[in-house]
């Protein structure tokens, strides 16, 4: 039969050595919620290396993160051995300086020396590579050796859906791209049991067969970790989340916005805004369409008067061009939304622009500068609490008659948006006693200002 191709290069070629300490530091940063690029920079490796370290094991640490016990030689000790050996010091002298047994040093020089060129030469990088390769204890996955169990898991994950006549329904054809499914995109049809459902159901279907047992964590590892030899990675598309990589828990919990502070939350909003007695308080949001298109909506709480924000792509935006971590140039970024609100709200008298309540979207990241430019007091709703700006949500529902979901709303001009807003503002409202928002606003604009009375002191 002979040896496989590349056998000599695998054992005698130049090794790719990675210090265990750097790998541990990388995965510790990942567990803290760092991105792969930031974790790579913190552990002293390049960003492409960090991305590869994260993707190859499916987002799961391939080694134990426990600190080095000291039982085995570290890379620093091997570097010291290489230096002392180059100085032609004896084994016992090296052992004395490293506080190790002479047999440990002798065994290290004999086992892990470089053998290229027919000579023995000790180098720390080669010795570390050989030691890590010898320490590997590969364990065969249970799904790789149990065909019945593997077929059961695969059928519950990605089994074909059938109709009442037991005929298969293939569903949409979705090619595997190695990435998570996009928003509002077709997904592969299957039974789509969760790994936990599969694991717990095994004891019901096979109560007396202990070989038909597997934990849900083992199923996740078989899906996400390359080289497990059990389940194909494309089956991860049948998991409910559709993720192709395991996401660290700390990263999933990072929902906070750096631009939000306690004083701008809705709990700090004055009571006069809640009772709608004084006009000039607005609610805002974005309506999202296809191709990252969006329009902004501003609704006055007292009169329900509506203004629409035209958010075209910015001048620097080029279709198809993407700059990682670059500014949002598609029209719905923080800078574009800030300028659109400022240009629209400043067309009103000063007494009609007092406050603005918005959701916790990233498009309002520059709210501090917006407050300086317009004088608006900005407040943010609590997470996942759209009812806290119910007037705006109701108005967005009315606007969906003109801008349905799943359509490109970026094709409309500013004049067309103004026409839609005018149509909505001239529609009578029950809450206004069948007056229109435009009539209610005009009444407030035409009413004379009331002079503020000042109490006199006795």
C-alpha positions as CSV (number, residue, x, y, z in Angstrom):
1,X,0.0,0.0,0.0
2,X,2.8,2.5,0.9
3,X,2.5,5.6,2.9
4,X,0.1,8.4,2.1
5,X,1.1,11.4,0.0
6,X,2.6,14.1,2.2
7,X,3.6,11.7,5.0
8,X,7.2,12.9,5.1
9,X,6.3,16.6,4.9
10,X,3.8,16.2,7.7
11,X,6.5,14.7,10.0
12,X,9.7,16.4,8.9
13,X,8.5,19.6,7.3
14,X,8.7,23.0,9.0
15,X,6.1,23.0,11.7
16,X,3.6,25.7,12.3
17,X,4.0,26.3,16.0
18,X,1.6,28.2,18.0
19,X,2.2,28.9,21.7
20,X,-0.4,27.4,23.9
21,X,-0.5,30.5,26.0
22,X,-1.5,32.6,23.0
23,X,-4.3,30.2,22.1
24,X,-5.6,30.2,25.7
25,X,-5.4,34.0,25.8
26,X,-7.3,34.2,22.5
27,X,-10.2,32.0,23.7
28,X,-10.3,33.7,27.1
29,X,-10.9,37.0,25.3
30,X,-13.6,35.3,23.1
31,X,-15.3,34.1,26.2
32,X,-15.4,37.7,27.5
33,X,-17.3,38.7,24.4
34,X,-14.4,40.1,22.3
35,X,-14.6,39.8,18.5
36,X,-12.1,37.5,16.8
37,X,-10.1,40.5,15.5
38,X,-9.9,42.1,19.0
39,X,-9.1,38.8,20.7
40,X,-6.3,38.2,18.2
41,X,-4.8,41.6,18.9
42,X,-5.0,41.1,22.6
43,X,-3.3,37.7,22.4
44,X,-0.5,38.9,20.1
45,X,-1.4,37.3,16.8
46,X,-2.6,38.7,13.5
47,X,-6.3,39.3,12.8
48,X,-6.4,36.7,9.9
49,X,-5.0,34.1,12.3
50,X,-7.6,35.0,14.9
51,X,-10.4,34.7,12.4
52,X,-9.1,31.3,11.3
53,X,-8.8,30.1,15.0
54,X,-12.4,31.0,15.5
55,X,-13.9,29.5,12.4
56,X,-12.0,26.3,12.1
57,X,-13.3,24.8,15.4
58,X,-16.8,26.2,14.8
59,X,-16.5,28.9,17.4
60,X,-15.6,26.4,20.2
61,X,-12.3,26.3,22.0
62,X,-10.3,23.3,20.7
63,X,-8.2,23.0,23.9
64,X,-8.8,23.1,27.6
65,X,-8.5,26.7,29.0
66,X,-7.1,25.5,32.3
67,X,-3.7,27.0,33.1
68,X,-0.5,25.1,32.6
69,X,0.1,22.7,35.6
70,X,3.9,22.8,35.4
71,X,4.1,19.0,35.0
72,X,5.2,19.3,31.4
73,X,7.8,21.5,29.9
74,X,6.6,24.9,28.7
75,X,7.7,26.7,25.5
76,X,9.8,29.1,27.6
77,X,11.6,26.2,29.2
78,X,12.3,24.7,25.8
79,X,13.7,28.0,24.6
80,X,16.0,27.9,27.6
81,X,17.0,24.3,26.9
82,X,17.9,25.3,23.3
83,X,20.0,28.2,24.4
84,X,21.9,26.2,27.1
85,X,22.4,23.3,24.6
86,X,23.9,25.8,22.1
87,X,26.3,26.8,24.9
88,X,27.4,23.1,25.1
89,X,26.3,22.7,28.6
90,X,25.6,19.2,30.0
91,X,22.3,17.6,30.7
92,X,22.7,17.8,34.5
93,X,23.8,21.4,34.4
94,X,20.7,22.3,32.3
95,X,18.5,20.3,34.7
96,X,20.0,22.2,37.6
97,X,19.3,25.6,36.1
98,X,15.8,24.7,35.2
99,X,15.1,22.9,38.4
100,X,14.1,19.8,36.5
101,X,15.1,16.2,36.6
102,X,18.1,15.2,34.4
103,X,16.1,12.4,32.9
104,X,13.4,14.9,31.8
105,X,16.0,17.0,30.0
106,X,17.7,13.9,28.5
107,X,14.3,12.5,27.3
108,X,13.4,15.9,25.8
109,X,16.6,16.2,23.8
110,X,16.2,12.7,22.5
111,X,12.5,12.7,21.6
112,X,11.9,16.2,20.4
113,X,15.1,17.1,18.6
114,X,15.0,18.2,14.9
115,X,16.0,15.4,12.5
116,X,16.2,17.2,9.2
117,X,19.4,16.7,7.3
118,X,20.2,13.5,9.2
119,X,21.5,15.4,12.2
120,X,20.0,16.0,15.7
121,X,19.6,19.6,16.6
122,X,17.4,20.9,19.3
123,X,15.2,23.8,18.5
124,X,12.4,25.1,20.8
125,X,9.8,25.6,18.0
126,X,10.3,22.1,16.6
127,X,10.3,20.5,20.1
128,X,7.1,22.3,21.1
129,X,5.4,21.1,17.8
130,X,6.5,17.5,18.4
131,X,5.4,17.6,22.1
132,X,1.9,19.0,21.2
133,X,1.4,16.4,18.5
134,X,2.4,13.5,20.8
135,X,0.1,14.8,23.5
136,X,-3.0,14.6,21.3
137,X,-5.4,11.9,22.3
138,X,-8.0,11.8,19.5
139,X,-11.3,10.3,20.5
140,X,-13.8,9.0,18.0
141,X,-17.2,10.7,18.2
142,X,-20.1,8.5,19.1
143,X,-22.0,9.6,16.0
144,X,-19.1,8.5,13.8
145,X,-19.2,4.9,15.0
146,X,-23.0,4.4,15.6
147,X,-24.7,4.4,12.2
148,X,-28.2,3.9,13.7
149,X,-27.8,6.8,16.1
150,X,-26.4,9.1,13.4
151,X,-29.3,8.3,11.0
152,X,-31.8,9.0,13.8
153,X,-30.1,12.4,14.5
154,X,-29.9,13.4,10.9
155,X,-33.5,12.5,10.2
156,X,-34.7,14.6,13.1
157,X,-32.5,17.5,12.1
158,X,-33.0,17.5,8.3
159,X,-35.5,14.8,7.5
160,X,-37.8,15.4,4.5
161,X,-41.2,16.9,5.2
162,X,-44.1,14.8,3.8
163,X,-47.7,15.5,3.1
164,X,-50.8,13.6,4.2
165,X,-50.1,11.0,1.5
166,X,-46.5,10.5,2.7
167,X,-45.1,12.2,-0.4
168,X,-42.0,14.3,0.2
169,X,-42.2,18.1,0.0
170,X,-38.7,19.4,-0.7
171,X,-39.5,23.0,-0.1
172,X,-37.3,25.8,-1.4
173,X,-33.9,25.0,-2.9
174,X,-31.3,26.8,-0.7
175,X,-27.6,26.3,-1.6
176,X,-25.2,25.9,1.2
177,X,-22.9,29.0,1.4
178,X,-21.2,28.3,4.7
179,X,-22.8,31.3,6.3
180,X,-26.0,32.1,8.3
181,X,-29.2,32.6,6.3
182,X,-30.0,36.2,5.5
183,X,-32.9,38.2,6.8
184,X,-36.2,37.3,5.0
185,X,-34.6,34.7,2.9
186,X,-35.6,31.2,2.1
187,X,-34.5,28.5,4.5
188,X,-34.1,24.8,4.1
189,X,-37.1,22.7,5.0
190,X,-36.7,19.8,7.4
191,X,-38.0,18.3,10.6
192,X,-35.8,20.8,12.4
193,X,-35.8,19.2,15.9
194,X,-33.5,21.0,18.3
195,X,-30.5,18.9,19.6
196,X,-32.1,18.9,23.1
197,X,-35.4,17.5,21.7
198,X,-33.4,14.8,19.9
199,X,-31.4,13.9,23.0
200,X,-34.4,13.7,25.3
201,X,-36.6,11.8,22.8
202,X,-34.0,9.0,22.5
203,X,-34.8,7.7,25.9
204,X,-38.5,7.5,24.9
205,X,-38.0,5.8,21.6
206,X,-35.2,3.5,22.8
207,X,-35.9,2.9,26.5
208,X,-33.9,-0.3,26.7
209,X,-31.0,0.5,24.3
210,X,-28.2,2.3,26.1
211,X,-26.2,2.7,22.9
212,X,-28.9,5.1,21.6
213,X,-28.0,7.9,23.9
214,X,-26.2,11.2,23.1
215,X,-26.2,14.6,24.8
216,X,-27.3,17.7,23.0
217,X,-23.9,19.2,23.5
218,X,-22.3,16.3,21.5
219,X,-24.8,17.0,18.7
220,X,-23.8,20.7,18.7
221,X,-20.1,19.8,18.5
222,X,-20.8,17.4,15.7
223,X,-22.5,20.2,13.8
224,X,-20.0,23.0,14.5
225,X,-16.6,21.5,15.0
226,X,-14.8,20.5,11.8
227,X,-13.1,17.2,11.7
228,X,-15.5,15.4,14.0
229,X,-16.4,13.0,11.2
230,X,-20.1,12.7,12.2
231,X,-22.5,15.4,10.8
232,X,-22.1,17.7,7.8
233,X,-21.8,21.4,8.6
234,X,-24.6,22.3,6.2
235,X,-27.0,20.5,8.6
236,X,-26.6,23.5,10.9
237,X,-29.0,25.3,8.6
238,X,-31.7,23.2,10.1
239,X,-31.1,24.4,13.6
240,X,-33.5,27.1,14.6
241,X,-30.9,29.9,14.8
242,X,-29.4,28.9,11.5
243,X,-25.9,29.7,12.8
244,X,-22.9,28.1,11.2
245,X,-20.6,29.0,14.2
246,X,-21.0,28.7,17.9
247,X,-21.5,32.2,19.4
248,X,-20.0,32.7,22.9
249,X,-22.5,33.5,25.5
250,X,-20.8,36.8,26.5
251,X,-21.0,38.0,23.0
252,X,-24.8,37.2,22.7
253,X,-25.4,39.2,25.9
254,X,-23.9,42.3,24.5
255,X,-27.0,44.2,23.8
256,X,-26.1,47.5,25.5
257,X,-25.6,50.7,23.5
258,X,-22.6,52.8,24.4
259,X,-24.4,56.0,23.5
260,X,-27.2,55.4,26.1
261,X,-27.0,56.8,29.5
262,X,-29.6,56.8,32.4
263,X,-30.5,60.4,31.9
264,X,-31.7,59.9,28.3
265,X,-34.0,56.9,29.1
266,X,-37.7,57.3,28.9
267,X,-38.0,56.9,32.7
268,X,-36.5,60.4,33.0
269,X,-39.0,62.0,30.6
270,X,-41.1,64.7,32.2
271,X,-44.7,63.9,33.1
272,X,-46.0,66.7,30.7
273,X,-45.0,64.5,27.7
274,X,-47.0,61.5,28.8
275,X,-50.3,63.4,29.2
276,X,-50.1,65.0,25.7
277,X,-51.3,68.3,27.2
278,X,-48.5,70.3,25.7
279,X,-47.6,70.0,22.0
280,X,-44.1,69.8,20.6
281,X,-43.2,66.3,21.8
282,X,-42.4,63.9,19.0
283,X,-41.9,60.1,18.5
284,X,-39.7,58.7,15.8
285,X,-38.7,55.5,14.1
286,X,-37.5,54.0,10.8
287,X,-39.6,52.0,8.3
288,X,-37.3,49.4,6.7
289,X,-37.6,48.1,3.2
290,X,-35.6,45.9,0.8
291,X,-31.9,46.6,-0.1
292,X,-31.3,48.5,3.1
293,X,-33.8,51.1,2.1
294,X,-35.5,53.1,4.9
295,X,-37.6,56.2,5.6
296,X,-37.9,58.0,8.9
297,X,-41.1,58.9,10.6
298,X,-41.8,61.7,13.0
299,X,-45.2,61.9,14.8
300,X,-46.3,64.7,17.1
301,X,-48.0,63.2,20.2
302,X,-50.7,65.8,20.7
303,X,-51.9,66.4,17.1
304,X,-50.7,63.2,15.5
305,X,-49.1,65.3,12.8
306,X,-46.7,63.2,10.7
307,X,-43.5,64.1,8.9
308,X,-41.5,61.6,6.8
309,X,-37.7,61.7,6.4
310,X,-36.1,61.0,3.1
311,X,-33.0,58.8,3.6
312,X,-31.3,58.3,0.3
313,X,-27.8,56.7,0.1
314,X,-25.1,59.2,1.0
315,X,-22.8,60.6,-1.7
316,X,-19.9,58.4,-0.7
317,X,-22.1,55.3,-1.0
318,X,-21.2,52.9,-3.9
319,X,-23.4,49.9,-4.5
320,X,-21.5,46.7,-4.0
321,X,-18.7,48.3,-2.1
322,X,-18.3,47.3,1.5
323,X,-15.8,48.6,4.0
324,X,-15.6,46.5,7.2
325,X,-16.4,48.6,10.3
326,X,-16.7,51.6,8.0
327,X,-19.4,54.3,8.3
328,X,-23.0,53.5,7.4
329,X,-23.4,55.2,4.0
330,X,-26.7,53.5,2.9
331,X,-28.9,56.3,4.1
332,X,-30.0,54.9,7.5
333,X,-26.8,55.5,9.4
334,X,-26.4,57.8,12.4
335,X,-25.1,60.7,10.4
336,X,-27.8,60.6,7.7
337,X,-30.6,60.2,10.2
338,X,-29.3,63.1,12.3
339,X,-29.1,65.4,9.3
340,X,-32.6,64.4,8.1
341,X,-34.2,65.0,11.5
342,X,-32.4,68.3,11.9
343,X,-33.4,69.6,8.5
344,X,-37.0,68.5,8.9
345,X,-37.7,69.5,12.5
346,X,-36.2,73.0,12.2
347,X,-38.9,73.9,9.7
348,X,-41.3,74.2,12.6
349,X,-41.5,77.0,15.2
350,X,-39.3,76.6,18.2
351,X,-42.3,75.9,20.6
352,X,-43.2,72.8,18.5
353,X,-39.8,71.1,18.9
354,X,-39.3,70.2,22.5
355,X,-38.5,66.5,22.7
356,X,-38.1,63.3,20.6
357,X,-38.7,59.8,21.8
358,X,-37.0,57.0,19.8
359,X,-36.2,53.3,20.0
360,X,-32.8,52.0,20.8
361,X,-31.6,51.8,17.2
362,X,-28.0,52.5,16.2
363,X,-29.3,55.2,13.8
364,X,-29.6,57.6,16.8
365,X,-26.0,57.2,18.0
366,X,-25.4,60.9,17.3
367,X,-28.3,62.1,19.4
368,X,-26.1,64.4,21.5
369,X,-25.1,66.4,18.4
370,X,-28.7,66.4,17.2
371,X,-29.7,67.9,20.5
372,X,-27.2,70.7,20.1
373,X,-28.3,71.5,16.6
374,X,-32.0,71.4,17.2
375,X,-32.6,71.9,20.9
376,X,-34.6,68.7,21.1
377,X,-34.5,66.7,24.3
378,X,-33.9,63.1,23.2
379,X,-35.3,60.1,25.1
380,X,-35.0,56.4,24.4
381,X,-37.5,53.7,25.0
382,X,-36.7,50.6,27.0
383,X,-35.5,47.5,25.0
384,X,-38.2,45.6,23.2
385,X,-40.9,48.1,24.4
386,X,-42.5,49.6,21.2
387,X,-45.7,50.4,23.2
388,X,-43.8,53.2,24.9
389,X,-44.1,55.2,21.6
390,X,-47.5,53.8,20.6
391,X,-48.4,56.9,18.5
392,X,-45.5,56.3,16.2
393,X,-46.2,52.5,16.0
394,X,-49.8,53.2,15.1
395,X,-48.7,55.7,12.4
396,X,-46.2,53.3,11.0
397,X,-49.0,50.8,10.6
398,X,-51.0,53.3,8.6
399,X,-47.9,54.0,6.4
400,X,-47.5,50.4,5.6
401,X,-50.5,50.8,3.3
402,X,-48.2,52.9,1.1
403,X,-44.9,51.2,1.9
404,X,-45.6,47.4,2.3
405,X,-43.1,45.1,3.9
406,X,-40.7,43.4,1.5
407,X,-40.7,46.3,-1.0
408,X,-37.9,48.7,-1.9
409,X,-38.9,52.1,-0.4
410,X,-35.7,53.8,-1.5
411,X,-37.2,54.5,-4.9
412,X,-39.4,57.2,-3.6
413,X,-38.3,60.9,-3.7
414,X,-38.6,63.5,-1.0
415,X,-41.6,65.1,-2.8
416,X,-43.4,61.8,-2.9
417,X,-42.9,61.2,0.8
418,X,-44.2,64.7,1.5
419,X,-47.3,63.9,-0.5
420,X,-47.9,60.7,1.5
421,X,-47.4,62.6,4.7
422,X,-49.8,65.3,3.6
423,X,-52.4,62.7,2.7
424,X,-52.1,61.2,6.2
425,X,-52.3,64.6,7.8
426,X,-55.5,65.4,6.1
427,X,-57.2,62.2,7.1
428,X,-59.7,62.7,10.0
429,X,-58.9,61.0,13.3
430,X,-61.3,59.7,15.9
431,X,-58.9,60.6,18.7
432,X,-59.0,64.3,17.5
433,X,-62.8,64.3,17.5
434,X,-62.7,63.8,13.7
435,X,-60.5,66.6,13.0
436,X,-57.4,66.1,10.9
437,X,-53.8,66.4,12.3
438,X,-53.2,69.3,9.9
439,X,-56.3,71.2,11.3
440,X,-55.2,70.4,14.9
441,X,-51.7,71.8,14.2
442,X,-53.0,74.9,12.5
443,X,-55.2,75.6,15.5
444,X,-52.2,75.5,17.8
445,X,-50.1,77.6,15.4
446,X,-52.8,80.3,15.0
447,X,-53.7,80.5,18.7
448,X,-52.1,83.5,20.5
449,X,-49.4,82.7,23.0
450,X,-50.4,82.7,26.6
451,X,-48.4,84.9,28.8
452,X,-46.9,83.2,31.7
453,X,-48.1,84.5,35.0
454,X,-45.7,85.1,37.8
455,X,-46.9,85.0,41.3
456,X,-46.2,88.1,43.3
457,X,-44.7,87.9,46.8
458,X,-46.6,89.6,49.6
